[in-house]
Structure formats: structure tokens, C-alpha cells
Amino acid sequence: MKRLVLLALPVCFASCGHQESRLAHEAQLSLVGMSSADLQSCAGVPDKSSRIDDRTEVFTYIYKSDVTGGVQVTLPIIGGGYQIGASGSNCSANMRLVDGRVHSVFYSGNNDRPIGTDGVCAPIIRGCMRRPQATMTPMTGQAGHDVSAFSQPPAPPPPAPPPAATDAVVRMEPVGR
């Protein structure tokens, strides 16, 4: 029985990382379209923000994990070691907002889980994903809903340029002469 429990523990730890990685990647799709006010109501006030131009700003949310744990096993016969259950320690989630709405979400940092990528970023967006806001992109029934824990979804295309101001001259002609 003890042996079974010891064998099951790494699987349990790994599955937690898998779910968090999927959640982080699903958020990269779901948060698109969300208003700045809704984003801040569920994810909080960003740690940093930068205005890029009149239409674009970047909100950066930073998370540092206190737990990176795991078990390290060293096998002297083979001449190396292996770490089981170890995880990344930090994530920066950069949200690009265009015209006050989330356009794209990018993750960086030492943020991978034992099974899956970007899982350390899940706490940043978890509140938004648990209680979806009206301005989020609904994922139910859409292609791409089955996101991967191992790779981010494709990056969205760059923002469209602002509509060009027209310098049209309106010519007025007298009517009925």
C-alpha cells in the first residue's frame, strides 16, 4: 500500500501542473476582448503599466511562487540526478490592451510546471477564469477550446491600425436653380 501511495504522489503533483498550464493557456484566448475595468476587477491592479501609444498600453502582473519544491533523487551509479515535482518560481503576465480592451496575453519568466508550460502564471488569471466577466471571449463550443498544457495558443495578429482621418472636402451646390 505504501508503495502505491509513493508511486501515485508524482502523478498527483504532475496533474496539478497540467491543469494550471491548461488554465493559463485558455486565459490567453478567453481574456481577449475584456475591458480594462473588468480585467482589473478580477485580476487586480497591475504591478506595472506602460503606455505604448495613444491606443495601446501594457499591464504587467507579476507572481513569485514561494513553493518550487520537489524531490531530488541522485543516482551515483548513473552519475547524475533527477528532480521530481520541481516547478518554476515566477511569472510575468503581460496584457496588451488596445483601445481599452485586452488584445493579447503573453507570459514570461521561470514559469513551467513539471507537466506543462506557463502553469506558474495560473494564479494571476485564476480569478478571471473562475468568474468570467461579460466582456471576455466565451470559449464554450468554439474551435480551439481544447487548449494544450504544453504549448501556448498562437499569438493573435497585430492590432489593426486606427481608422484614417478623412480630409474629404464637401462641396455644396445650390439646389433647384
Buried (B, 14 or more C-beta within 10 A) or exposed (E): EEEEEEEEEBEEBBBBBBBBBBBBBBBBBBBBBBBBEBBEBBBEEBEEEEEEEEBBBBBBBBBEBEEBEBEEEEEEEEEEEEEBBBBBBBBBBBBBBBEEBBBBBBBEBEBBBBBBBBBBBBBBBBEBBEEBBEBBEEBEEEEEEEBEBBEBBEEEEEBEEEEEEEEEEEEEEEEEE
